[in-house]
């Protein structure tokens, strides 16, 4: 657990007193996740026959929409806390937020973008899906380094024990208690889903199959991992029967269950593209 890669102590530069400056591990890994995601988007866009530059721009806007949505859902879930601790609103700039809020924000931005530039939406979504899940795999490593999104106390042999006082003070990470490494659970699950989506992308039967597989597989994985989460800032519904993320995961599974057969049938009924006219025969050399 290394929430801070390094800290530059305060120093004087000419007449200015600067520092100290801290480089957070979470921020570095988030940047790595974004760069890795853009690389995947570029390669997948070329394979899908889409404009890589336009799809890369879409990915950037999706990221911004995701960041905003994640923080807004965190604010919605924890509104009572922020209502009574208004100065803590500034902590939203440091927090990663709630992932499903980010996903909903990203979806909204993506829909607006593809309509604006007349991009085939389902094809673009299939390109973005592997990049998004790869970003999650790397991003959860950042959560593990920072100490957020921790698990419940446990006695399993692979339990982790956080000891960084800075994380305990700023994030509330439980210290000196063996916990489920739920960050690593999700990172590993996301990486497996990433490789599956890459495999599926070259074998899909209809546009939208890859992104729907992403929604379904991640929703199932997240719903299971939530059972082992121990942080209380996730919110709950139905008197605590489900966490907010489990409830959204259930909705996503239902949406996929409806969309998957619909898209498969629609493409199966779509008329085949007309065959190119045969080239005229030409006489051989005289």
C-alpha positions in Angstrom: 0.0 0.0 0.0 1.7 3.2 -1.2 -0.8 6.1 -1.4 2.0 8.5 -2.2 4.8 7.7 -4.6 7.0 10.4 -3.2 6.8 13.8 -1.6 9.0 16.8 -2.5 9.7 18.8 0.7 9.1 22.6 0.8 11.8 24.7 -0.8 12.4 28.3 -1.7 12.8 29.3 -5.4 14.0 32.9 -5.6 11.4 34.8 -3.6 8.7 32.1 -3.6 8.2 29.5 -0.9 7.0 26.3 -2.7 5.8 22.9 -1.6 5.6 20.4 -0.3 4.4 18.5 -3.3 3.0 14.9 -3.2 2.6 12.6 -6.2 -0.3 10.3 -5.4 -0.1 6.7 -6.6 -3.8 6.7 -7.5 -3.4 9.6 -9.9 -0.4 8.1 -11.6 -2.2 4.8 -12.2 -5.3 6.6 -13.4 -3.2 8.3 -16.0 -1.6 5.0 -17.0 -5.1 3.5 -17.3 -6.2 6.3 -19.6 -3.2 6.0 -21.8 -3.6 2.2 -22.0 -7.3 2.6 -22.8 -6.5 5.1 -25.7 -4.0 2.7 -27.1 -6.6 -0.1 -27.1 -9.3 2.2 -28.6 -7.0 3.2 -31.5 -6.2 -0.4 -32.4 -9.8 -1.6 -32.0 -11.1 1.3 -34.1 -8.7 0.4 -37.0 -9.8 -3.2 -36.9 -13.5 -2.2 -36.9 -13.0 0.1 -39.8 -13.8 3.3 -37.8 -12.0 6.6 -37.9 -9.4 6.2 -35.1 -9.0 9.9 -34.5 -12.8 10.4 -34.2 -13.2 7.4 -31.8 -10.2 8.6 -29.8 -11.9 12.0 -29.4 -15.0 10.1 -28.3 -12.9 8.3 -25.7 -11.6 11.5 -24.2 -15.1 13.0 -23.9 -16.4 9.7 -22.4 -13.6 10.0 -19.8 -14.6 13.5 -18.8 -18.3 12.5 -18.6 -17.3 9.5 -16.5 -15.3 11.5 -14.0 -18.1 14.0 -13.6 -20.8 11.3 -13.3 -18.7 9.3 -10.7 -18.4 12.4 -8.5 -22.1 13.4 -8.9 -23.3 9.9 -7.8 -21.0 10.0 -4.8 -22.5 13.3 -3.9 -26.0 11.9 -4.4 -25.3 8.8 -2.3 -23.6 10.7 0.5 -25.7 13.9 0.4 -26.4 13.9 4.1 -22.7 13.8 4.9 -21.9 16.7 2.6 -24.9 18.7 3.7 -23.5 18.7 7.3 -19.9 19.0 6.2 -19.9 21.5 3.4 -16.1 22.0 3.5 -15.7 18.3 2.6 -17.2 19.1 -0.8 -13.6 19.9 -1.8 -12.7 16.3 -1.2 -14.8 15.4 -4.3 -11.9 16.6 -6.4 -9.6 14.1 -4.7 -12.1 11.2 -4.7 -12.5 8.8 -7.6 -16.3 8.7 -7.0 -18.7 5.9 -7.6 -17.9 3.8 -10.7 -21.5 3.3 -11.8 -22.0 7.0 -11.7 -19.1 7.3 -14.0 -20.5 4.7 -16.3 -23.8 6.4 -16.5 -22.1 9.8 -17.2 -19.9 8.2 -19.8 -23.0 6.7 -21.5 -24.8 10.0 -21.7 -21.8 11.7 -23.2 -21.2 8.9 -25.7 -24.8 9.0 -26.9 -24.7 12.8 -27.5 -21.3 12.5 -29.3 -22.3 9.7 -31.7 -25.5 11.5 -32.6 -23.6 14.8 -33.2 -21.0 13.2 -35.5 -23.2 10.4 -36.9 -21.0 7.6 -35.8 -22.4 4.1 -35.7 -23.2 3.9 -32.0 -23.1 0.2 -31.3 -19.9 -0.3 -33.3 -18.2 2.5 -31.4 -19.4 1.1 -28.1 -17.9 -2.3 -29.1 -14.6 -0.5 -29.6 -14.7 1.4 -26.3 -15.7 -1.6 -24.1 -12.4 -3.4 -23.9 -10.6 -0.1 -23.3 -12.9 0.8 -20.4 -12.5 -2.6 -18.7 -8.7 -2.4 -19.0 -8.8 1.1 -17.5 -10.8 -0.4 -14.6 -8.3 -3.2 -14.1 -5.5 -0.7 -13.8 -7.5 1.9 -11.8 -8.4 -0.7 -9.1 -4.7 -1.1 -8.6 -4.7 2.6 -7.8 -7.5 2.0 -5.3 -5.4 -0.7 -3.6 -2.4 1.6 -3.4 -4.5 4.4 -2.0 -6.4 2.2 0.5 -9.9 3.1 -0.7 -12.7 0.6 -1.6 -11.5 -1.8 1.1 -13.0 -5.1 2.0 -14.6 -6.6 5.1 -12.5 -8.0 7.9 -11.5 -11.6 7.2 -9.3 -14.5 8.3 -8.5 -15.8 4.8 -4.8 -16.5 4.1 -4.7 -13.8 1.3 -6.1 -11.0 3.5 -4.3 -7.7 3.4 -3.5 -5.4 6.3 -3.1 -1.7 5.7 -0.8 0.3 7.9 -0.3 3.7 6.2 -1.3 6.4 8.7 -1.8 8.9 5.9 -4.5 6.7 4.2 -6.2 6.1 7.6 -6.4 9.8 8.3 -7.4 11.1 4.8 -9.5 8.2 3.5 -10.6 6.4 6.6 -8.9 3.1 5.7 -9.0 0.6 8.6 -5.5 0.0 9.8 -3.9 -3.1 11.3 -7.0 -5.2 10.5 -6.9 -8.1 7.9 -9.3 -7.3 5.1 -10.5 -8.8 1.9 -8.5 -7.3 -0.9 -11.6 -6.4 -2.9 -9.6 -3.9 -5.0 -7.5 -6.8 -6.3 -10.6 -9.0 -6.7 -12.1 -6.4 -9.1 -8.8 -5.7 -10.8 -8.4 -9.4 -11.6 -12.0 -9.9 -12.7 -11.7 -6.8 -15.0 -8.5 -8.1 -16.6 -10.2 -11.5 -17.4 -13.2 -9.7 -18.9 -10.8 -7.5 -21.0 -9.1 -10.6 -22.6 -12.5 -12.2 -23.2 -13.8 -9.0 -24.9 -10.8 -8.9 -27.2 -11.5 -12.5 -28.1 -15.2 -11.7 -28.7 -14.5 -8.6 -30.8 -13.1 -10.7 -33.6 -16.0 -13.2 -33.5 -19.0 -11.1 -32.7 -22.3 -11.9 -34.5 -23.8 -8.4 -34.3 -22.9 -4.8 -33.5 -23.3 -4.2 -29.8 -22.5 -7.8 -28.7 -19.1 -6.8 -27.2 -20.4 -3.9 -25.1 -23.4 -5.9 -23.9 -21.1 -8.7 -22.8 -19.1 -6.1 -20.9 -22.1 -4.7 -19.1 -23.3 -8.2 -18.2 -20.0 -9.7 -17.1 -18.9 -6.6 -15.1 -22.3 -6.3 -13.4 -22.2 -9.9 -12.3 -18.6 -9.6 -11.1 -19.3 -6.3 -9.3 -22.5 -7.7 -7.6 -20.5 -10.6 -6.2 -17.5 -8.5 -5.1 -19.8 -6.1 -3.3 -20.6 -8.9 -0.8 -17.0 -8.6 0.4 -16.8 -4.8 0.4 -16.4 -3.1 3.8 -16.5 0.6 3.1 -19.7 2.3 4.1 -19.6 5.1 1.6 -21.3 3.1 -1.2 -24.8 3.7 -0.2 -27.6 1.2 0.0 -31.2 0.6 -1.1 -34.2 -1.4 0.2 -33.2 -0.9 3.8 -29.7 -2.1 3.2 -30.6 -5.3 1.4 -28.5 -4.2 -1.6 -25.7 -1.7 -2.0 -26.2 1.1 -4.6 -23.8 -0.7 -7.0 -25.6 -4.0 -6.6 -28.9 -2.4 -7.4 -27.4 -0.7 -10.6 -25.8 -4.0 -11.5 -29.2 -5.8 -11.3 -30.7 -3.1 -13.6 -27.8 -3.6 -16.0 -28.4 -7.3 -16.2 -32.1 -6.8 -16.9 -31.3 -4.2 -19.6 -28.8 -6.6 -21.3 -31.3 -9.5 -21.1 -33.7 -7.3 -23.1 -31.3 -5.7 -25.6 -29.2 -8.8 -26.5 -31.9 -10.8 -28.3 -33.3 -7.6 -29.8 -30.1 -6.6 -31.4 -29.3 -10.1 -32.5 -32.7 -10.5 -34.2 -32.5 -7.0 -35.8 -29.2 -7.8 -37.4 -30.3 -11.2 -38.5 -33.3 -9.6 -40.3 -31.3 -6.8 -41.8 -31.0 -7.1 -45.6 -27.7 -8.3 -46.9 -25.6 -5.6 -48.6 -25.9 -5.7 -52.4 -23.3 -7.7 -54.3 -20.8 -5.7 -56.3 -21.4 -6.0 -60.1 -19.2 -8.5 -61.8 -16.3 -7.1 -63.8 -16.8 -7.3 -67.6 -14.8 -9.9 -69.4 -12.0 -8.6 -71.5 -10.5 -10.2 -74.6 -7.1 -11.7 -74.3 -4.1 -10.5 -76.2 -4.5 -10.8 -80.0 
